[in-house]
Amino acid sequence: MHTQLAETTQVIEARIQCLIDKLVNKFQQQHPGSTINYEVVRGTKYYKLICVENPHSQRKHTSVHAFVGRQTGSVYKPASWKAPAKHVRYNLLDDVSFETCLKNADWAGGYLYMQ
């Protein structure tokens, strides 16, 4: 059981990094010369993806980009700084959902709205 949980955690964390790479690349394509960064904060239930705009300046701006369930891999739009919205948008453990998430991902978070 513990081994399976550790493997699931590794998959989720690797796929979060893939998502972050996609978000950064898309931002750099749309805004050459500007920088954006993402930090992952591990909570008890969720990983919180925090977007940091202008990370090397004194006027940096931070916002929550998304929440990801630590055990399920479910991706949520943020409802606030501390909590996700109610409905799952994507699942990082499901290969089809993960590919769709990467395909639709944009740094502004529009892909996280319900359709």
C-alpha positions as CSV (number, residue, x, y, z in Angstrom):
1,M,0.0,0.0,0.0
2,H,2.8,2.4,1.0
3,T,4.7,1.6,-2.2
4,Q,1.6,2.3,-4.4
5,L,1.0,5.7,-2.7
6,A,4.7,6.6,-3.2
7,E,4.4,5.7,-6.9
8,T,1.2,7.7,-7.2
9,T,2.9,10.7,-5.6
10,Q,5.8,10.5,-8.0
11,V,3.5,10.4,-11.0
12,I,1.4,13.4,-9.8
13,E,4.5,15.5,-9.0
14,A,6.1,14.7,-12.3
15,R,2.9,15.6,-14.2
16,I,2.6,18.8,-12.2
17,Q,6.1,19.7,-13.4
18,C,5.1,18.9,-17.0
19,L,2.1,21.3,-16.6
20,I,4.3,24.0,-15.1
21,D,6.8,23.6,-18.0
22,K,3.9,24.0,-20.5
23,L,2.6,27.1,-18.7
24,V,6.0,28.8,-18.6
25,N,6.7,28.0,-22.3
26,K,3.3,29.4,-23.4
27,F,3.9,32.5,-21.4
28,Q,7.3,33.1,-22.9
29,Q,5.9,32.6,-26.4
30,Q,3.3,35.2,-25.8
31,H,5.5,37.6,-23.8
32,P,9.1,37.4,-25.0
33,G,11.5,39.0,-22.5
34,S,9.1,38.7,-19.6
35,T,9.4,36.1,-16.8
36,I,6.9,34.0,-14.9
37,N,7.6,31.3,-12.3
38,Y,5.5,28.7,-10.5
39,E,6.0,27.4,-7.0
40,V,4.4,24.2,-5.7
41,V,3.3,24.3,-2.0
42,R,2.5,20.9,-0.6
43,G,-0.5,20.9,1.8
44,T,-2.3,18.2,3.7
45,K,-4.9,17.6,0.9
46,Y,-3.6,19.5,-2.1
47,Y,-0.6,20.8,-3.9
48,K,-1.1,24.5,-4.5
49,L,0.4,25.9,-7.7
50,I,1.3,29.5,-7.1
51,C,2.0,31.8,-10.1
52,V,4.8,34.4,-9.5
53,E,4.9,37.1,-12.1
54,N,8.0,39.2,-12.3
55,P,9.9,37.0,-9.8
56,H,13.1,39.0,-10.0
57,S,11.6,42.4,-9.3
58,Q,10.4,44.1,-6.1
59,R,6.9,44.4,-7.6
60,K,6.3,40.7,-8.0
61,H,2.7,39.5,-8.1
62,T,1.6,36.1,-6.7
63,S,-1.7,34.3,-7.2
64,V,-3.0,30.7,-6.9
65,H,-3.1,29.1,-10.4
66,A,-4.6,25.8,-9.4
67,F,-5.0,23.1,-6.8
68,V,-4.1,19.4,-7.4
69,G,-5.4,16.6,-5.1
70,R,-2.4,14.9,-3.5
71,Q,-4.0,11.4,-3.5
72,T,-6.3,11.7,-6.6
73,G,-4.4,13.9,-9.0
74,S,-7.5,15.9,-9.6
75,V,-6.9,19.5,-10.9
76,Y,-9.2,22.3,-9.5
77,K,-9.6,25.9,-10.3
78,P,-8.9,28.0,-7.2
79,A,-12.0,29.5,-5.4
80,S,-9.7,31.5,-3.1
81,W,-6.1,31.6,-1.9
82,K,-6.8,28.8,0.5
83,A,-9.4,26.6,-1.2
84,P,-10.2,25.0,-4.5
85,A,-13.5,25.3,-6.4
86,K,-15.8,22.3,-6.1
87,H,-15.6,20.6,-9.4
88,V,-12.7,18.7,-10.9
89,R,-11.4,20.1,-14.1
90,Y,-8.8,17.5,-15.1
91,N,-7.1,14.4,-13.6
92,L,-3.3,14.0,-13.8
93,L,-3.5,10.3,-13.2
94,D,-5.8,9.7,-16.2
95,D,-3.6,9.7,-19.4
96,V,-6.3,11.2,-21.6
97,S,-7.3,13.9,-19.1
98,F,-3.6,14.7,-18.6
99,E,-3.0,15.1,-22.3
100,T,-6.1,17.3,-22.7
101,C,-4.9,19.4,-19.7
102,L,-1.5,20.0,-21.4
103,K,-3.1,20.7,-24.7
104,N,-5.5,23.4,-23.3
105,A,-3.1,24.8,-20.6
106,D,-2.4,28.5,-20.6
107,W,-0.7,30.6,-18.1
108,A,-3.8,32.8,-17.5
109,G,-5.8,29.8,-16.3
110,G,-8.6,30.0,-18.8
111,Y,-8.5,26.2,-19.3
112,L,-9.6,25.7,-15.7
113,Y,-13.1,27.2,-16.3
114,M,-16.0,24.8,-16.7
115,Q,-17.2,24.3,-20.2
